[in-house]
Amino acid sequence: MTDQTPTPDTRPTLPDRHSIDVRSPHHVAAVFEHDIGIRFNDKERFDVSVYCISEGWVKVPSGKTLDRKGQPLLIQLKGRVEVFYK
């Protein structure tokens, strides 16, 4: 059995803007094959739905509130965004 641990060379580059929603044009499925982390204002966040590094914001769900299509209602937080592979 061979070890399938990805090396840094086989991982895709992290996009500037990324979304977990598959319907979004900013969704890159290849990134989700690897474990990524998002640090927002020097704290690691685990609830980020969308991020943009260049504009410095993340979108996170607002509690249990849903929009009219049944998706979580997102709020935008501004600050320093860092994305990395774990």
N, C-alpha and C positions, 0 to 999 in steps of 0.2 A: 504494500500500500504506500503510495507516494504522498508526501506532505503537500497540501494544496494551499498553504499559507501565502497570501499575495505579497509580493515584494513591492517596494515603492515605485519601481519602474512599470509594473503592470496596472497600477491604479490610474484611473482617469484624473485629469486635472479638475480641481474643484471649481465650479462655475461661480461667477460674480453674483448671480441671482439664481436662487434655487427654490423649488416648491415641492412639498410632499404630495400634492394633489396631482394625480395622473392626467387630469383634464387640462392642467395648466401648460402653457407653452414653455414655461421655465422648468419643467420636470425633466430630469435626466436620470433614467432608470439605471444606468451603469454605475452611478455614484452610490446607489443603495445596495449594491452588491458588497460593499465594504462598510465598516463601522466608522461613522464620522461623528465629530463633536462640534458643538457651537458654543463659543464663549462670547457672552454679551456683557460689556462693561466689567471685564475680568471675573465674571462668574459663569460657570458652565450651565447652560439651559438645556432642558430635556423636552420642552414643550413647544419648540419653534416649528411653525408650519411653513413659513416663507422667510427668506433672508435676502438682503442685498448688502454686500460688503462695501461697494463704492459709495453708495448713498447713506450708509450707516444706519440701517433699521432692520428690525425683525418684526414678524407678525405672530402673535400667540393667541390661542383661544381665550375668550372672555368667559370663564366659568362654564356653566352648562347651557348658556344661551345659544340658540340656533337661529339661523337666518330663515328666510321664507322657503328656501330650497332644502332645508333640513341639515345644512352644513354648519359647523361651529362658527359663531360670530368671532371674527378676528379683530384684535386691536394692534395698532402699530406703535412700537416703542423705538425711540431714537437713541443712538449711542454708538460705541465702538464695537464692531462685529469682527470676530476671528473664527475661521472655520478650519478644521484640521482633521486628519485621519488619526484614529486611535490605534 
